[in-house]
Amino acid sequence: MSNHKTPPSLAIVVLNYNGLSLLKQYLPTLLQYSDGYKVILVDNASTDGSVAYVQRQFPEVSCIVHNTNYGVAKGYNLALKQIHTTYYLLLNNDVLVTAYWLQDMLSLMQQNKGIALCQPKILSMQNPDYFDYAGAAGGFIDKDGYPFCRGRIFNSIEKDRGQYNDTRTIFWASGACLLVRAQAFHTLGGFDELFFAHFEEIDLCLRAHAMGWKVYYCGTSTVYHCGGATLTYTNPKKTYLNFRNRALMLYKHKHMIGVPKRLFLDFIAMFSIFFMGKTKDAWAICKAQIDFFKMKKNYQAQHHACSLPNVYTKSILVDFFVKRKKLFCELSSNAFTYLVMV
């Protein structure tokens, strides 16, 4: 009798939009460390020759080409319906993978069938000793719906000293490098396509928790993220999408925070940014509120009873800006608990 184990069915799916320079930089390393798993490029109607380059230089990479830029959410949803596998590894085109980056995450998912999503340790490409803004060592959310990470609270980013080399449950996993159980993804209905981009993975993780799935961080897997390659962190469009999509996510789950309180907090942010001289970002927040009220009719607020784990039941705004707590370890560990929603 053979002891050979059939490797799990997995596809590495890279979403791309006019990322030719990024593909040239990061795709060769991905193929080197892909462990023989299929790599699929999903292209959102790029005009920079991305698809032709990949087809010419890397014929082993399959390409799914959309006829328009569907964004992250719909771009992935349409493609993943065509990919039949047990696991998807969703990867930004600006991520540098490392040797053995995939094995520990995949083993974790195989050993625990209740895990829907998992992310690795994500470090900064520009500052490799520091965590990356997008995901760091696993994401959390406070009682008012503000996301933050182990290793990154707002714009305060920690140095990687091995303090997050553990494996543990988290609230949300980063879409920059996201291992997803296909069954869970499709059961949950995939990403919310109205989001286009930003917050779509946090929304997916929230819905996964509500359905009883788990979300994990695997600190023994490491990748490096360039960050802001498609949309820079200072781009007002990013500000707009973050504020609009956070508002939509919280509206769908009204038991987290009501519209009046969220509006109050967002307008404080808008006026603060305005008086800092960032008028385009302030207008982006204002426009996000206008479009939220236009779009909320597409949703019916969810009122089913459930409990969300790993919610920070204090205000991260107060802790960071008033109490000056800049490190994750400075937050009260007892405040991370279940938020019961009825």
Protein Blocks (a to p, Z undefined) as FASTA:
>chain_A
ZZbdcddddddddddehilmmmmmmmmmmmmmnnopacddddehiaehmmmmmmmmmmmb
ccdddfbdebjmlmmmmmmmmpccfbdcdddfkbccdehklmmmmmmmmmmmkbmbdcdd
dddfklmmbccfblpnopaddfkopacdehiahjbccddehlamcccddfbdcfkbccdd
fklmmmnopaafklopghklmmmmmmmmmnopacdddfkbccddebhmlmcfklmklmmm
mmmmmmmmmmmmmmlpcfklmmmmmmmmmmmmmmnopamlmmmmmmmmmmmmmmmmmpcc
dfbdcddehiafbdfklmmmmnopabfklpcfklgccdddZZ
